[in-house]
């Protein structure tokens, strides 16, 4: 018996691009321009949002 996935899905486009599903973006507060870090362990891929800080000294 085959079960349907209830997890959001996305497709990889011709240039390797994919879209983070809206419900995921909303749930973790991702907005346009955010940076994502990718990690691979075997066949498992983990994507983590990264908050970058300006490296310039604060006056």
N, CA, C and O atoms as a Tripos MOL2 file, in Angstrom:
@<TRIPOS>MOLECULE
protein
  236   235    59     0     0
PROTEIN
NO_CHARGES

@<TRIPOS>ATOM
      1 N           0.8340   -1.1830    0.0000 N.3       1 UNK1
      2 CA          0.0000    0.0000    0.0000 C.3       1 UNK1
      3 C           0.8800    1.2480    0.0000 C.2       1 UNK1
      4 O           1.7850    1.3680    0.8250 O.2       1 UNK1
      5 N           0.6260    2.1540   -0.8960 N.am      2 UNK2
      6 CA          1.4170    3.3780   -1.0090 C.3       2 UNK2
      7 C           0.7020    4.5080   -0.2690 C.2       2 UNK2
      8 O          -0.5100    4.6800   -0.4010 O.2       2 UNK2
      9 N           1.4700    5.2800    0.5160 N.am      3 UNK3
     10 CA          0.8780    6.4120    1.2300 C.3       3 UNK3
     11 C           1.3680    7.7080    0.6060 C.2       3 UNK3
     12 O           2.4850    7.7790    0.0930 O.2       3 UNK3
     13 N           0.5370    8.7170    0.6550 N.am      4 UNK4
     14 CA          0.9150   10.0240    0.1260 C.3       4 UNK4
     15 C           1.6610   10.8080    1.1910 C.2       4 UNK4
     16 O           1.3290   10.7350    2.3740 O.2       4 UNK4
     17 N           2.6620   11.5540    0.7710 N.am      5 UNK5
     18 CA          3.4280   12.3890    1.6870 C.3       5 UNK5
     19 C           2.6220   13.6290    2.0450 C.2       5 UNK5
     20 O           2.0100   14.2550    1.1790 O.2       5 UNK5
     21 N           2.6280   13.9790    3.3260 N.am      6 UNK6
     22 CA          1.9710   15.2110    3.7490 C.3       6 UNK6
     23 C           2.9830   16.3370    3.9020 C.2       6 UNK6
     24 O           2.6240   17.4520    4.2800 O.2       6 UNK6
     25 N           4.2280   16.0500    3.6130 N.am      7 UNK7
     26 CA          5.2810   17.0640    3.6930 C.3       7 UNK7
     27 C           5.2990   17.8680    2.4000 C.2       7 UNK7
     28 O           5.0150   17.3320    1.3290 O.2       7 UNK7
     29 N           5.6370   19.1710    2.5000 N.am      8 UNK8
     30 CA          5.7080   19.9890    1.2820 C.3       8 UNK8
     31 C           6.7850   19.4560    0.3280 C.2       8 UNK8
     32 O           7.8210   18.9530    0.7620 O.2       8 UNK8
     33 N           6.5240   19.5740   -0.9550 N.am      9 UNK9
     34 CA          7.4650   19.1400   -1.9860 C.3       9 UNK9
     35 C           7.8330   20.3190   -2.8650 C.2       9 UNK9
     36 O           7.0650   21.2720   -2.9970 O.2       9 UNK9
     37 N           9.0200   20.2520   -3.4680 N.am     10 UNK10
     38 CA          9.3950   21.2300   -4.4940 C.3      10 UNK10
     39 C          10.2120   20.5050   -5.5480 C.2      10 UNK10
     40 O          10.7840   19.4480   -5.2830 O.2      10 UNK10
     41 N          10.2630   21.0670   -6.7300 N.am     11 UNK11
     42 CA         10.9510   20.4770   -7.8700 C.3      11 UNK11
     43 C          12.2430   21.2470   -8.1450 C.2      11 UNK11
     44 O          12.3020   22.4590   -7.9400 O.2      11 UNK11
     45 N          13.2730   20.5430   -8.6090 N.am     12 UNK12
     46 CA         14.5180   21.1920   -9.0160 C.3      12 UNK12
     47 C          14.3760   21.5980  -10.4710 C.2      12 UNK12
     48 O          14.0160   20.7840  -11.3220 O.2      12 UNK12
     49 N          14.6650   22.8690  -10.7510 N.am     13 UNK13
     50 CA         14.5480   23.4150  -12.1090 C.3      13 UNK13
     51 C          15.8270   23.1250  -12.8960 C.2      13 UNK13
     52 O          16.7670   22.5360  -12.3620 O.2      13 UNK13
     53 N          15.8620   23.5390  -14.1680 N.am     14 UNK14
     54 CA         16.9800   23.2080  -15.0560 C.3      14 UNK14
     55 C          18.3180   23.7490  -14.5710 C.2      14 UNK14
     56 O          19.3480   23.1270  -14.8270 O.2      14 UNK14
     57 N          18.3380   24.8710  -13.8890 N.am     15 UNK15
     58 CA         19.5960   25.4490  -13.4050 C.3      15 UNK15
     59 C          19.8850   25.0630  -11.9540 C.2      15 UNK15
     60 O          20.7060   25.7030  -11.2970 O.2      15 UNK15
     61 N          19.2250   24.0310  -11.4540 N.am     16 UNK16
     62 CA         19.4410   23.5690  -10.0890 C.3      16 UNK16
     63 C          18.6800   24.3680   -9.0420 C.2      16 UNK16
     64 O          18.8920   24.1750   -7.8450 O.2      16 UNK16
     65 N          17.7990   25.2610   -9.4750 N.am     17 UNK17
     66 CA         17.0440   26.0840   -8.5340 C.3      17 UNK17
     67 C          15.8230   25.3310   -8.0210 C.2      17 UNK17
     68 O          15.2420   24.5010   -8.7210 O.2      17 UNK17
     69 N          15.4540   25.6390   -6.7940 N.am     18 UNK18
     70 CA         14.2330   25.1040   -6.2110 C.3      18 UNK18
     71 C          13.5820   26.2050   -5.3850 C.2      18 UNK18
     72 O          14.2200   27.2120   -5.0770 O.2      18 UNK18
     73 N          12.3380   26.0230   -5.0320 N.am     19 UNK19
     74 CA         11.6100   27.0020   -4.2350 C.3      19 UNK19
     75 C          11.3400   26.4210   -2.8580 C.2      19 UNK19
     76 O          10.8940   25.2810   -2.7330 O.2      19 UNK19
     77 N          11.6120   27.2130   -1.8180 N.am     20 UNK20
     78 CA         11.2320   26.8050   -0.4700 C.3      20 UNK20
     79 C           9.7190   27.0310   -0.3730 C.2      20 UNK20
     80 O           9.2560   28.1570   -0.5550 O.2      20 UNK20
     81 N           8.9520   25.9890   -0.0920 N.am     21 UNK21
     82 CA          7.5000   26.1420   -0.0510 C.3      21 UNK21
     83 C           7.0570   27.2450    0.9110 C.2      21 UNK21
     84 O           7.6690   27.4600    1.9570 O.2      21 UNK21
     85 N           5.9780   27.9400    0.5340 N.am     22 UNK22
     86 CA          5.4950   29.0880    1.3020 C.3      22 UNK22
     87 C           5.2420   28.7440    2.7670 C.2      22 UNK22
     88 O           5.5830   29.5280    3.6520 O.2      22 UNK22
     89 N           4.6480   27.5790    3.0320 N.am     23 UNK23
     90 CA          4.3560   27.2280    4.4250 C.3      23 UNK23
     91 C           5.6280   27.0760    5.2590 C.2      23 UNK23
     92 O           5.6200   27.3600    6.4560 O.2      23 UNK23
     93 N           6.7230   26.6270    4.6320 N.am     24 UNK24
     94 CA          8.0120   26.5230    5.3270 C.3      24 UNK24
     95 C           8.5820   27.9210    5.5670 C.2      24 UNK24
     96 O           9.0180   28.2330    6.6760 O.2      24 UNK24
     97 N           8.5780   28.7720    4.5180 N.am     25 UNK25
     98 CA          9.0850   30.1480    4.6660 C.3      25 UNK25
     99 C           8.3460   30.8840    5.7730 C.2      25 UNK25
    100 O           8.9650   31.5630    6.5930 O.2      25 UNK25
    101 N           7.0320   30.7520    5.7990 N.am     26 UNK26
    102 CA          6.2220   31.4280    6.8230 C.3      26 UNK26
    103 C           6.5170   30.8780    8.2180 C.2      26 UNK26
    104 O           6.6330   31.6370    9.1800 O.2      26 UNK26
    105 N           6.6360   29.5740    8.3170 N.am     27 UNK27
    106 CA          6.8420   28.9240    9.6150 C.3      27 UNK27
    107 C           8.1450   29.3620   10.2770 C.2      27 UNK27
    108 O           8.1870   29.5410   11.4950 O.2      27 UNK27
    109 N           9.2170   29.5390    9.4860 N.am     28 UNK28
    110 CA         10.5060   29.8960   10.0890 C.3      28 UNK28
    111 C          10.9240   31.3320    9.7980 C.2      28 UNK28
    112 O          12.0320   31.7410   10.1450 O.2      28 UNK28
    113 N          10.0440   32.0960    9.1640 N.am     29 UNK29
    114 CA         10.2910   33.5240    8.9770 C.3      29 UNK29
    115 C          11.3010   33.8720    7.9040 C.2      29 UNK29
    116 O          11.9830   34.8910    8.0170 O.2      29 UNK29
    117 N          11.4200   33.0570    6.8630 N.am     30 UNK30
    118 CA         12.3460   33.3650    5.7720 C.3      30 UNK30
    119 C          11.7700   34.4600    4.8880 C.2      30 UNK30
    120 O          10.5750   34.4800    4.5960 O.2      30 UNK30
    121 N          12.6460   35.3740    4.4680 N.am     31 UNK31
    122 CA         12.2430   36.4220    3.5350 C.3      31 UNK31
    123 C          13.2420   36.4830    2.3870 C.2      31 UNK31
    124 O          14.3270   35.9070    2.4650 O.2      31 UNK31
    125 N          12.8680   37.1850    1.3230 N.am     32 UNK32
    126 CA         13.7450   37.3280    0.1630 C.3      32 UNK32
    127 C          15.0860   37.9030    0.6020 C.2      32 UNK32
    128 O          15.1390   38.8640    1.3690 O.2      32 UNK32
    129 N          16.1690   37.3050    0.1080 N.am     33 UNK33
    130 CA         17.5130   37.7690    0.4340 C.3      33 UNK33
    131 C          18.1580   37.0170    1.5860 C.2      33 UNK33
    132 O          19.3620   37.1560    1.8020 O.2      33 UNK33
    133 N          17.3880   36.2160    2.3390 N.am     34 UNK34
    134 CA         17.9770   35.4310    3.4230 C.3      34 UNK34
    135 C          18.9870   34.4380    2.8520 C.2      34 UNK34
    136 O          18.8740   34.0130    1.7020 O.2      34 UNK34
    137 N          19.9660   34.0770    3.6640 N.am     35 UNK35
    138 CA         21.0170   33.1410    3.2610 C.3      35 UNK35
    139 C          20.7140   31.7790    3.8770 C.2      35 UNK35
    140 O          20.3500   31.6780    5.0480 O.2      35 UNK35
    141 N          20.8710   30.7300    3.0640 N.am     36 UNK36
    142 CA         20.6550   29.3640    3.5310 C.3      36 UNK36
    143 C          21.9590   28.5870    3.4670 C.2      36 UNK36
    144 O          22.7090   28.7050    2.4980 O.2      36 UNK36
    145 N          22.2330   27.7940    4.4940 N.am     37 UNK37
    146 CA         23.4110   26.9280    4.5330 C.3      37 UNK37
    147 C          22.9580   25.4980    4.2480 C.2      37 UNK37
    148 O          21.9960   25.0090    4.8400 O.2      37 UNK37
    149 N          23.6650   24.8370    3.3320 N.am     38 UNK38
    150 CA         23.3290   23.4730    2.9330 C.3      38 UNK38
    151 C          24.3690   22.5040    3.5020 C.2      38 UNK38
    152 O          25.5700   22.7720    3.4440 O.2      38 UNK38
    153 N          23.9050   21.3830    4.0510 N.am     39 UNK39
    154 CA         24.7990   20.3360    4.5470 C.3      39 UNK39
    155 C          24.3120   18.9960    3.9990 C.2      39 UNK39
    156 O          23.1090   18.7490    3.9140 O.2      39 UNK39
    157 N          25.2560   18.1390    3.6300 N.am     40 UNK40
    158 CA         24.9210   16.8290    3.0720 C.3      40 UNK40
    159 C          25.5350   15.7460    3.9500 C.2      40 UNK40
    160 O          26.7260   15.7840    4.2610 O.2      40 UNK40
    161 N          24.7070   14.7770    4.3470 N.am     41 UNK41
    162 CA         25.1650   13.6020    5.0920 C.3      41 UNK41
    163 C          24.5800   12.3810    4.3900 C.2      41 UNK41
    164 O          23.3980   12.0740    4.5440 O.2      41 UNK41
    165 N          25.4100   11.6910    3.6220 N.am     42 UNK42
    166 CA         24.9040   10.5660    2.8310 C.3      42 UNK42
    167 C          23.9470   11.0940    1.7740 C.2      42 UNK42
    168 O          24.3430   11.8870    0.9210 O.2      42 UNK42
    169 N          22.6770   10.6580    1.8230 N.am     43 UNK43
    170 CA         21.6780   11.1720    0.8770 C.3      43 UNK43
    171 C          20.7490   12.1980    1.5340 C.2      43 UNK43
    172 O          19.8110   12.6790    0.8980 O.2      43 UNK43
    173 N          21.0050   12.5340    2.8000 N.am     44 UNK44
    174 CA         20.1770   13.5020    3.5290 C.3      44 UNK44
    175 C          20.7500   14.9060    3.3570 C.2      44 UNK44
    176 O          21.9440   15.1280    3.5610 O.2      44 UNK44
    177 N          19.8880   15.8490    2.9790 N.am     45 UNK45
    178 CA         20.2870   17.2480    2.8150 C.3      45 UNK45
    179 C          19.5750   18.0690    3.8830 C.2      45 UNK45
    180 O          18.3560   17.9840    4.0360 O.2      45 UNK45
    181 N          20.3520   18.8700    4.6240 N.am     46 UNK46
    182 CA         19.7900   19.7540    5.6410 C.3      46 UNK46
    183 C          20.0270   21.1900    5.2030 C.2      46 UNK46
    184 O          21.1310   21.5460    4.7930 O.2      46 UNK46
    185 N          18.9880   22.0130    5.2900 N.am     47 UNK47
    186 CA         19.0860   23.4210    4.9080 C.3      47 UNK47
    187 C          18.7750   24.2540    6.1440 C.2      47 UNK47
    188 O          17.7080   24.1140    6.7430 O.2      47 UNK47
    189 N          19.7180   25.1290    6.5270 N.am     48 UNK48
    190 CA         19.5500   25.9510    7.7250 C.3      48 UNK48
    191 C          19.6480   27.4260    7.3590 C.2      48 UNK48
    192 O          20.5490   27.8130    6.6150 O.2      48 UNK48
    193 N          18.7350   28.2620    7.8680 N.am     49 UNK49
    194 CA         18.8560   29.6990    7.6300 C.3      49 UNK49
    195 C          20.0420   30.2430    8.4160 C.2      49 UNK49
    196 O          20.3050   29.8010    9.5340 O.2      49 UNK49
    197 N          20.7540   31.1960    7.8360 N.am     50 UNK50
    198 CA         21.9000   31.8240    8.4880 C.3      50 UNK50
    199 C          21.6460   33.3100    8.6020 C.2      50 UNK50
    200 O          21.1950   33.9410    7.6470 O.2      50 UNK50
    201 N          21.9270   33.8640    9.7400 N.am     51 UNK51
    202 CA         21.8240   35.3020    9.9500 C.3      51 UNK51
    203 C          23.2370   35.8600    9.9000 C.2      51 UNK51
    204 O          24.0530   35.5910   10.7820 O.2      51 UNK51
    205 N          23.5190   36.6360    8.8640 N.am     52 UNK52
    206 CA         24.8560   37.1950    8.6870 C.3      52 UNK52
    207 C          24.9430   38.5370    9.3940 C.2      52 UNK52
    208 O          23.9680   39.2850    9.4620 O.2      52 UNK52
    209 N          26.1400   38.8320    9.9260 N.am     53 UNK53
    210 CA         26.3640   40.1360   10.5340 C.3      53 UNK53
    211 C          27.4180   40.8700    9.7350 C.2      53 UNK53
    212 O          28.2700   40.2430    9.1050 O.2      53 UNK53
    213 N          27.3710   42.1740    9.7540 N.am     54 UNK54
    214 CA         28.3400   42.9980    9.0440 C.3      54 UNK54
    215 C          29.6860   42.8850    9.7470 C.2      54 UNK54
    216 O          29.7740   43.0870   10.9580 O.2      54 UNK54
    217 N          30.7370   42.5620    8.9940 N.am     55 UNK55
    218 CA         32.0660   42.3880    9.5720 C.3      55 UNK55
    219 C          32.7520   43.7170    9.8620 C.2      55 UNK55
    220 O          33.7980   43.7320   10.5120 O.2      55 UNK55
    221 N          32.1930   44.8320    9.3990 N.am     56 UNK56
    222 CA         32.7950   46.1450    9.6540 C.3      56 UNK56
    223 C          32.7050   46.4630   11.1430 C.2      56 UNK56
    224 O          31.7040   46.1570   11.7890 O.2      56 UNK56
    225 N          33.7640   47.0830   11.6880 N.am     57 UNK57
    226 CA         33.7350   47.4330   13.1140 C.3      57 UNK57
    227 C          32.6170   48.4320   13.4220 C.2      57 UNK57
    228 O          32.2870   49.2960   12.6090 O.2      57 UNK57
    229 N          32.0550   48.2890   14.5990 N.am     58 UNK58
    230 CA         31.0070   49.2110   15.0410 C.3      58 UNK58
    231 C          31.6740   50.4110   15.7080 C.2      58 UNK58
    232 O          32.4480   50.2390   16.6490 O.2      58 UNK58
    233 N          31.3810   51.6350   15.2280 N.am     59 UNK59
    234 CA         32.0500   52.8230   15.8180 C.3      59 UNK59
    235 C          31.6120   53.0870   17.2380 C.2      59 UNK59
    236 O          32.0800   54.0400   17.8610 O.2      59 UNK59
@<TRIPOS>BOND
     1     1     2 1
     2     2     3 1
     3     3     4 2
     4     3     5 am
     5     5     6 1
     6     6     7 1
     7     7     8 2
     8     7     9 am
     9     9    10 1
    10    10    11 1
    11    11    12 2
    12    11    13 am
    13    13    14 1
    14    14    15 1
    15    15    16 2
    16    15    17 am
    17    17    18 1
    18    18    19 1
    19    19    20 2
    20    19    21 am
    21    21    22 1
    22    22    23 1
    23    23    24 2
    24    23    25 am
    25    25    26 1
    26    26    27 1
    27    27    28 2
    28    27    29 am
    29    29    30 1
    30    30    31 1
    31    31    32 2
    32    31    33 am
    33    33    34 1
    34    34    35 1
    35    35    36 2
    36    35    37 am
    37    37    38 1
    38    38    39 1
    39    39    40 2
    40    39    41 am
    41    41    42 1
    42    42    43 1
    43    43    44 2
    44    43    45 am
    45    45    46 1
    46    46    47 1
    47    47    48 2
    48    47    49 am
    49    49    50 1
    50    50    51 1
    51    51    52 2
    52    51    53 am
    53    53    54 1
    54    54    55 1
    55    55    56 2
    56    55    57 am
    57    57    58 1
    58    58    59 1
    59    59    60 2
    60    59    61 am
    61    61    62 1
    62    62    63 1
    63    63    64 2
    64    63    65 am
    65    65    66 1
    66    66    67 1
    67    67    68 2
    68    67    69 am
    69    69    70 1
    70    70    71 1
    71    71    72 2
    72    71    73 am
    73    73    74 1
    74    74    75 1
    75    75    76 2
    76    75    77 am
    77    77    78 1
    78    78    79 1
    79    79    80 2
    80    79    81 am
    81    81    82 1
    82    82    83 1
    83    83    84 2
    84    83    85 am
    85    85    86 1
    86    86    87 1
    87    87    88 2
    88    87    89 am
    89    89    90 1
    90    90    91 1
    91    91    92 2
    92    91    93 am
    93    93    94 1
    94    94    95 1
    95    95    96 2
    96    95    97 am
    97    97    98 1
    98    98    99 1
    99    99   100 2
   100    99   101 am
   101   101   102 1
   102   102   103 1
   103   103   104 2
   104   103   105 am
   105   105   106 1
   106   106   107 1
   107   107   108 2
   108   107   109 am
   109   109   110 1
   110   110   111 1
   111   111   112 2
   112   111   113 am
   113   113   114 1
   114   114   115 1
   115   115   116 2
   116   115   117 am
   117   117   118 1
   118   118   119 1
   119   119   120 2
   120   119   121 am
   121   121   122 1
   122   122   123 1
   123   123   124 2
   124   123   125 am
   125   125   126 1
   126   126   127 1
   127   127   128 2
   128   127   129 am
   129   129   130 1
   130   130   131 1
   131   131   132 2
   132   131   133 am
   133   133   134 1
   134   134   135 1
   135   135   136 2
   136   135   137 am
   137   137   138 1
   138   138   139 1
   139   139   140 2
   140   139   141 am
   141   141   142 1
   142   142   143 1
   143   143   144 2
   144   143   145 am
   145   145   146 1
   146   146   147 1
   147   147   148 2
   148   147   149 am
   149   149   150 1
   150   150   151 1
   151   151   152 2
   152   151   153 am
   153   153   154 1
   154   154   155 1
   155   155   156 2
   156   155   157 am
   157   157   158 1
   158   158   159 1
   159   159   160 2
   160   159   161 am
   161   161   162 1
   162   162   163 1
   163   163   164 2
   164   163   165 am
   165   165   166 1
   166   166   167 1
   167   167   168 2
   168   167   169 am
   169   169   170 1
   170   170   171 1
   171   171   172 2
   172   171   173 am
   173   173   174 1
   174   174   175 1
   175   175   176 2
   176   175   177 am
   177   177   178 1
   178   178   179 1
   179   179   180 2
   180   179   181 am
   181   181   182 1
   182   182   183 1
   183   183   184 2
   184   183   185 am
   185   185   186 1
   186   186   187 1
   187   187   188 2
   188   187   189 am
   189   189   190 1
   190   190   191 1
   191   191   192 2
   192   191   193 am
   193   193   194 1
   194   194   195 1
   195   195   196 2
   196   195   197 am
   197   197   198 1
   198   198   199 1
   199   199   200 2
   200   199   201 am
   201   201   202 1
   202   202   203 1
   203   203   204 2
   204   203   205 am
   205   205   206 1
   206   206   207 1
   207   207   208 2
   208   207   209 am
   209   209   210 1
   210   210   211 1
   211   211   212 2
   212   211   213 am
   213   213   214 1
   214   214   215 1
   215   215   216 2
   216   215   217 am
   217   217   218 1
   218   218   219 1
   219   219   220 2
   220   219   221 am
   221   221   222 1
   222   222   223 1
   223   223   224 2
   224   223   225 am
   225   225   226 1
   226   226   227 1
   227   227   228 2
   228   227   229 am
   229   229   230 1
   230   230   231 1
   231   231   232 2
   232   231   233 am
   233   233   234 1
   234   234   235 1
   235   235   236 2
@<TRIPOS>SUBSTRUCTURE
     1 UNK1         2 RESIDUE 1 A UNK
     2 UNK2         6 RESIDUE 1 A UNK
     3 UNK3        10 RESIDUE 1 A UNK
     4 UNK4        14 RESIDUE 1 A UNK
     5 UNK5        18 RESIDUE 1 A UNK
     6 UNK6        22 RESIDUE 1 A UNK
     7 UNK7        26 RESIDUE 1 A UNK
     8 UNK8        30 RESIDUE 1 A UNK
     9 UNK9        34 RESIDUE 1 A UNK
    10 UNK10       38 RESIDUE 1 A UNK
    11 UNK11       42 RESIDUE 1 A UNK
    12 UNK12       46 RESIDUE 1 A UNK
    13 UNK13       50 RESIDUE 1 A UNK
    14 UNK14       54 RESIDUE 1 A UNK
    15 UNK15       58 RESIDUE 1 A UNK
    16 UNK16       62 RESIDUE 1 A UNK
    17 UNK17       66 RESIDUE 1 A UNK
    18 UNK18       70 RESIDUE 1 A UNK
    19 UNK19       74 RESIDUE 1 A UNK
    20 UNK20       78 RESIDUE 1 A UNK
    21 UNK21       82 RESIDUE 1 A UNK
    22 UNK22       86 RESIDUE 1 A UNK
    23 UNK23       90 RESIDUE 1 A UNK
    24 UNK24       94 RESIDUE 1 A UNK
    25 UNK25       98 RESIDUE 1 A UNK
    26 UNK26      102 RESIDUE 1 A UNK
    27 UNK27      106 RESIDUE 1 A UNK
    28 UNK28      110 RESIDUE 1 A UNK
    29 UNK29      114 RESIDUE 1 A UNK
    30 UNK30      118 RESIDUE 1 A UNK
    31 UNK31      122 RESIDUE 1 A UNK
    32 UNK32      126 RESIDUE 1 A UNK
    33 UNK33      130 RESIDUE 1 A UNK
    34 UNK34      134 RESIDUE 1 A UNK
    35 UNK35      138 RESIDUE 1 A UNK
    36 UNK36      142 RESIDUE 1 A UNK
    37 UNK37      146 RESIDUE 1 A UNK
    38 UNK38      150 RESIDUE 1 A UNK
    39 UNK39      154 RESIDUE 1 A UNK
    40 UNK40      158 RESIDUE 1 A UNK
    41 UNK41      162 RESIDUE 1 A UNK
    42 UNK42      166 RESIDUE 1 A UNK
    43 UNK43      170 RESIDUE 1 A UNK
    44 UNK44      174 RESIDUE 1 A UNK
    45 UNK45      178 RESIDUE 1 A UNK
    46 UNK46      182 RESIDUE 1 A UNK
    47 UNK47      186 RESIDUE 1 A UNK
    48 UNK48      190 RESIDUE 1 A UNK
    49 UNK49      194 RESIDUE 1 A UNK
    50 UNK50      198 RESIDUE 1 A UNK
    51 UNK51      202 RESIDUE 1 A UNK
    52 UNK52      206 RESIDUE 1 A UNK
    53 UNK53      210 RESIDUE 1 A UNK
    54 UNK54      214 RESIDUE 1 A UNK
    55 UNK55      218 RESIDUE 1 A UNK
    56 UNK56      222 RESIDUE 1 A UNK
    57 UNK57      226 RESIDUE 1 A UNK
    58 UNK58      230 RESIDUE 1 A UNK
    59 UNK59      234 RESIDUE 1 A UNK
